[in-house]
């Protein structure tokens, strides 16, 4: 079952770690903050999303079951 992932904009500092780790899921918006551009995340992309969340210096990436 696909999982929901979002970025807490108030925590994001736009460092780009998530976009480097999971470029098919995350991008920087016009304000330079990360956003999920894919929507629900399929299981095959979850390892990279989990790595991006773990690597985020401000814990801005939230994964919901």
Secondary structure by P-SEA (a helix, b strand, c coil): cbbbbbbccccccccccccccccccbbbccccccccccccccccaaaaaaaaaaacccccccccc
